[in-house]
Amino acid sequence: MLFKRTACPLLFTCFLVACTTPGSSPPSGIPGKTNRQSASTENTQRANQKCLGTMLSACLDTALAQKTEVTLPAAANADPSQASPVTGGAAGKAQHKLDQALRDIPPPGPATMARLYADAGSAQHLNGDDRAAIPLLQRALSYPVNALGQEQRVRTVMTLAEAYLRTGRYTEAIALLDGYAIPAGYDPNPSVDGLLAEAWLQRILQARGKSAPDSPAWAAKRWKAVQSMAAANDAVSLQAPVSKKGNKTTCVLPTRRSPGLRPVREGGKATVAVYMAPSGISRAPPGIIESSNNPRMDAFLLRMASRIQCKPYREAFQFLLPMGWQPGRR
């Protein structure tokens, strides 16, 4: 389809003018690449994301709704007098110049469109509008694999997974990440296993809310994810008592690179009571037994404790868990 006068000229005007500064290239991914960037470059990227998120979304939404590609006029012989409803005066001349500029731009290929959708979706995610971000990110990933650079494709997949989690679409998050292998050299935060563990946990809790029993298969899937987190030093394994006779079971406590565990800057220690179901998933929210005397720290440690998982046991059990946190951990 051709660009609409009310939305699509703004798309490439914004992208090519407002969103591109001299000496820089069009945005290629969400802020925070693997290699460290200067503050000015990062600020430019954030400005690009704001611009893309606000000025481009109308045109992209139209394209998504109509399930068509967004393309530019290819013909250069169109009658300028018919190009715009605005005629005469400075406004008409400005519109005519804009039309000429647009006709000089070659039609965007898959790489350009995939990058635009990825950037616009990432901008919506950063602005907290995940429902708007999801269709844009999905569209970016619908192009051929090589349409996005490797780094931006990784970031787009991880951003879409987080957006699914934030909107309660746990099954889709699992389908996206299950079997997904991060290319060597990338270390995303949250990690794939961290996102998978969170998605399986929330899916189990969601089913509980509908009075369904804990699925052993789902608990086993999450157990596999938290074990992988432990192997990557993103979780710790511990032995927890399950009976007064001294019987113990293995548990895994996620500690980092999990979407539910954003680190706090303070440090502290507390003792937490943990209540486990026979499935090995927490059956009730944990409680503070001995406080760190810091409400923020207590809340953080409770979030961490709620994500512990143990091997299944024949009955429900509970135990006390001494916990602590040192600032500076990621």
KAFEN-V841166 format. One record per pair of residues at least 12 apart in sequence whose ideal C-beta (glycine too) atoms are under 7 Angstrom apart, sorted by the first residue. I is the first residue (numbers start at 0). J is the second residue. Records with the same first field share a line. If there is no record, write none. Layout:
I->J / J
//
This chain:
0->65 / 67 / 70
1->72
2->58 / 71
3->61
4->83
6->57 / 58 / 61
7->58
8->97 / 101
9->54
10->54 / 55 / 58
11->101 / 104
12->97
13->50 / 54 / 55
14->55
17->50
18->47 / 50 / 51
20->43
23->43
26->44 / 47 / 48 / 51 / 118
27->114 / 148 / 151
28->150 / 151 / 154
29->48 / 121 / 125 / 154 / 158
30->44 / 45
32->150
33->150 / 185
48->118 / 121 / 122 / 125
49->122
51->118 / 119 / 122
52->119 / 122 / 123 / 126
55->115 / 119
56->119 / 131
59->116 / 119 / 135
63->134 / 138
69->112
70->106
71->101 / 104 / 106 / 107
72->101 / 102
73->106
75->102
79->95 / 98
82->94 / 95 / 98
83->98
109->142 / 143 / 146
110->146
112->142
113->139 / 142 / 146 / 147
114->147 / 151
116->135 / 138 / 139
117->136 / 139 / 147 / 151 / 155
119->135
120->132 / 135 / 136 / 139 / 158
121->158
123->135
124->158 / 162
129->162 / 165 / 166
130->166
132->162
133->159 / 162 / 166
136->155 / 158 / 159 / 162
137->159
139->155
140->155 / 156 / 159
149->182
153->181 / 182 / 185 / 187
156->175 / 179
157->187
159->175
160->172 / 175 / 176 / 194
161->194 / 258
163->175
164->194 / 197 / 198 / 201 / 258
169->198 / 201 / 202 / 205
170->202
172->194 / 198
173->195 / 198 / 199
176->191 / 194 / 195
177->195
179->191
188->256 / 329
189->256 / 257 / 258
190->231 / 233 / 256
192->224 / 227 / 228 / 231 / 233
193->228 / 233 / 253 / 256 / 257 / 258
194->258
195->224
196->221 / 224 / 225 / 228 / 253 / 257
197->257 / 258 / 259
199->217 / 220 / 221 / 224
200->221 / 306
202->217
203->217 / 218 / 280
213->276 / 278 / 280
215->278
218->278 / 279 / 280 / 311
221->308
222->279 / 308
225->251 / 253 / 308
226->251
228->253
229->251
233->253 / 254 / 255 / 256
234->251 / 252 / 253 / 254
235->252 / 254
236->249 / 251
237->250 / 252
239->309 / 318
240->318
241->312 / 316
242->316
248->309 / 310 / 312
249->309 / 310
250->307 / 308 / 309
251->308
252->303 / 307
253->306
254->303
255->328 / 329
257->306
259->302 / 306
260->302 / 303
262->328 / 329
263->295 / 296 / 299 / 324
264->326
265->293 / 295 / 296 / 326
266->324 / 325 / 326
267->291 / 293 / 296 / 323 / 324
268->291 / 322 / 323
269->287 / 289 / 290 / 291 / 296 / 297 / 300 / 322
270->288 / 289 / 319 / 321
271->285 / 286 / 287 / 288 / 300 / 301 / 304 / 320 / 322
272->285 / 286 / 288 / 317 / 319
273->285 / 304 / 307 / 317 / 318 / 320
274->317
275->309 / 315 / 316 / 317
276->315
277->311 / 312 / 313 / 314 / 315
278->311
279->308 / 309 / 310 / 311
280->308
281->305 / 307
282->315
284->305
285->301 / 304 / 305
287->301
288->319
296->324
299->324
300->322 / 324
303->322
304->320 / 322
//
